[in-house]
Amino acid sequence: MECPHLNSNVCITIDSSSFPHGSPSSWCCSVCRSNKSPWVCLTCLNVHCGRLWAT
């Protein structure tokens, strides 16, 4: 699972107030609305799930 925004030499500083609200277990994928294995892109801050890359 790789985010399309990342490359091999990424160094990101994120303002945590920009992250989705609530705990990661409450996040839903912005594509399929699943709450299974949520992750947030550190570039665009969209929430996705492991299912997105499993297809």
MDTraj code that builds the backbone (N, CA, C; nanometers):
import mdtraj as md
import numpy as np

residues = "MET GLU CYS PRO HIS LEU ASN SER ASN VAL CYS ILE THR ILE ASP SER SER SER PHE PRO HIS GLY SER PRO SER SER TRP CYS CYS SER VAL CYS ARG SER ASN LYS SER PRO TRP VAL CYS LEU THR CYS LEU ASN VAL HIS CYS GLY ARG LEU TRP ALA THR".split()
xyz = np.array([
    [0.0835, -0.1185, 0.0000],
    [0.0000, 0.0000, 0.0000],
    [0.0878, 0.1245, 0.0000],
    [0.0917, 0.1935, -0.1071],
    [0.1656, 0.3186, -0.1138],
    [0.0722, 0.4295, -0.1557],
    [0.0856, 0.5428, -0.0918],
    [0.0090, 0.6597, -0.1298],
    [0.0699, 0.7168, -0.2574],
    [-0.0112, 0.7561, -0.3545],
    [0.0431, 0.8104, -0.4788],
    [0.1129, 0.9447, -0.4616],
    [0.0987, 1.0078, -0.3463],
    [0.1616, 1.1372, -0.3230],
    [0.3036, 1.1265, -0.2686],
    [0.3448, 1.0071, -0.2277],
    [0.4748, 0.9923, -0.1632],
    [0.5829, 0.9496, -0.2604],
    [0.7040, 0.9911, -0.2329],
    [0.8194, 0.9398, -0.3067],
    [0.9243, 0.8985, -0.2043],
    [1.0404, 0.8570, -0.2474],
    [1.1388, 0.7973, -0.1572],
    [1.2046, 0.8951, -0.0610],
    [1.1957, 1.0238, -0.0843],
    [1.2633, 1.1189, 0.0042],
    [1.1672, 1.2209, 0.0655],
    [1.0528, 1.1733, 0.1109],
    [0.9512, 1.2612, 0.1687],
    [0.9849, 1.2945, 0.3131],
    [0.9751, 1.4197, 0.3455],
    [0.9877, 1.4663, 0.4832],
    [0.8718, 1.5629, 0.5065],
    [0.7742, 1.5196, 0.5863],
    [0.6511, 1.5962, 0.6020],
    [0.6338, 1.6407, 0.7469],
    [0.5964, 1.7651, 0.7644],
    [0.5569, 1.8161, 0.8951],
    [0.4082, 1.8467, 0.8873],
    [0.3304, 1.7810, 0.9706],
    [0.1853, 1.7926, 0.9657],
    [0.1337, 1.8653, 1.0892],
    [0.0424, 1.9574, 1.0668],
    [-0.0288, 2.0231, 1.1762],
    [-0.1398, 1.9279, 1.2193],
    [-0.1284, 1.8699, 1.3362],
    [-0.2238, 1.7681, 1.3798],
    [-0.3663, 1.8202, 1.3894],
    [-0.3859, 1.9507, 1.3976],
    [-0.5218, 2.0047, 1.4023],
    [-0.5921, 1.9891, 1.2676],
    [-0.5162, 1.9608, 1.1613],
    [-0.5742, 1.9409, 1.0280],
    [-0.6202, 1.7977, 1.0053],
    [-0.5784, 1.7047, 1.0917],
    [-0.6170, 1.5649, 1.0769],
    [-0.7673, 1.5504, 1.0953],
    [-0.8238, 1.4423, 1.0404],
    [-0.9665, 1.4161, 1.0626],
    [-0.9958, 1.4081, 1.2120],
    [-1.1129, 1.4550, 1.2509],
    [-1.1501, 1.4556, 1.3925],
    [-1.1798, 1.3151, 1.4418],
    [-1.1618, 1.2933, 1.5700],
    [-1.1873, 1.1643, 1.6312],
    [-1.0680, 1.0721, 1.6201],
    [-1.0828, 0.9559, 1.6765],
    [-0.9745, 0.8578, 1.6731],
    [-0.9743, 0.7875, 1.5375],
    [-0.8602, 0.7321, 1.4973],
    [-0.8554, 0.6613, 1.3681],
    [-0.9624, 0.5536, 1.3537],
    [-1.0033, 0.4899, 1.4616],
    [-1.1058, 0.3861, 1.4506],
    [-1.2416, 0.4433, 1.4092],
    [-1.2599, 0.5742, 1.4194],
    [-1.3866, 0.6357, 1.3788],
    [-1.3814, 0.6938, 1.2376],
    [-1.2630, 0.6921, 1.1735],
    [-1.2493, 0.7476, 1.0391],
    [-1.3127, 0.6539, 0.9363],
    [-1.3662, 0.7107, 0.8290],
    [-1.4239, 0.6327, 0.7193],
    [-1.3537, 0.6695, 0.5894],
    [-1.3340, 0.5712, 0.5065],
    [-1.2697, 0.5910, 0.3762],
    [-1.3500, 0.6913, 0.2930],
    [-1.2808, 0.7857, 0.2322],
    [-1.3488, 0.8868, 0.1512],
    [-1.4001, 0.8301, 0.0187],
    [-1.3583, 0.7086, -0.0174],
    [-1.4020, 0.6469, -0.1423],
    [-1.5173, 0.5498, -0.1188],
    [-1.4979, 0.4539, -0.0281],
    [-1.5991, 0.3485, -0.0099],
    [-1.6735, 0.3567, 0.1235],
    [-1.6362, 0.4518, 0.2087],
    [-1.6983, 0.4744, 0.3395],
    [-1.6733, 0.3619, 0.4399],
    [-1.5813, 0.2702, 0.4101],
    [-1.5467, 0.1627, 0.5026],
    [-1.4654, 0.2203, 0.6187],
    [-1.4811, 0.1595, 0.7362],
    [-1.3984, 0.1995, 0.8503],
    [-1.2953, 0.0913, 0.8828],
    [-1.2705, 0.0006, 0.7889],
    [-1.1719, -0.1059, 0.8059],
    [-1.0336, -0.0553, 0.7660],
    [-0.9373, -0.0647, 0.8541],
    [-0.7983, -0.0255, 0.8289],
    [-0.7838, 0.1159, 0.7736],
    [-0.8384, 0.2161, 0.8432],
    [-0.8283, 0.3530, 0.7919],
    [-0.6859, 0.4072, 0.8001],
    [-0.6500, 0.4895, 0.7040],
    [-0.5219, 0.5605, 0.7045],
    [-0.5455, 0.6965, 0.6420],
    [-0.4619, 0.7917, 0.6757],
    [-0.4771, 0.9271, 0.6231],
    [-0.3547, 0.9624, 0.5390],
    [-0.3785, 1.0204, 0.4225],
    [-0.2693, 1.0654, 0.3371],
    [-0.2078, 1.1891, 0.4023],
    [-0.0776, 1.1896, 0.4195],
    [-0.0111, 1.3015, 0.4863],
    [0.0073, 1.4223, 0.3955],
    [-0.0294, 1.4104, 0.2691],
    [-0.0228, 1.5243, 0.1774],
    [-0.1584, 1.5929, 0.1656],
    [-0.2618, 1.5178, 0.1329],
    [-0.3938, 1.5783, 0.1112],
    [-0.4882, 1.5603, 0.2300],
    [-0.4494, 1.4783, 0.3288],
    [-0.5257, 1.4509, 0.4507],
    [-0.6589, 1.3820, 0.4252],
    [-0.6736, 1.3171, 0.3085],
    [-0.7923, 1.2350, 0.2839],
    [-0.7759, 1.1017, 0.3550],
    [-0.8850, 1.0484, 0.4054],
    [-0.8845, 0.9180, 0.4709],
    [-0.9179, 0.8126, 0.3665],
    [-0.8394, 0.7054, 0.3652],
    [-0.8641, 0.5920, 0.2763],
    [-0.8566, 0.4645, 0.3591],
    [-0.8818, 0.3514, 0.2968],
    [-0.8757, 0.2240, 0.3689],
    [-0.7899, 0.1258, 0.2920],
    [-0.7535, 0.0176, 0.3571],
    [-0.6736, -0.0859, 0.2934],
    [-0.7430, -0.1509, 0.1763],
    [-0.8761, -0.1470, 0.1742],
    [-0.9522, -0.2065, 0.0639],
    [-0.9259, -0.1332, -0.0669],
    [-0.8973, -0.0027, -0.0599],
    [-0.8759, 0.0771, -0.1806],
    [-0.7605, 0.0211, -0.2620],
    [-0.6571, -0.0266, -0.1970],
    [-0.5373, -0.0749, -0.2666],
    [-0.5387, -0.2257, -0.2854],
    [-0.6406, -0.2936, -0.2324],
    [-0.6459, -0.4393, -0.2416],
    [-0.7022, -0.4866, -0.3755],
    [-0.7595, -0.3968, -0.4523],
    [-0.8232, -0.4393, -0.5780],
    [-0.7238, -0.4408, -0.6919],
])
top = md.Topology()
chain = top.add_chain()
for i, resn in enumerate(residues, 1):
    res = top.add_residue(resn, chain, resSeq=i)
    for name in ("N", "CA", "C"):
        top.add_atom(name, md.element.get_by_symbol(name[0]), res)
traj = md.Trajectory(xyz[None], top)
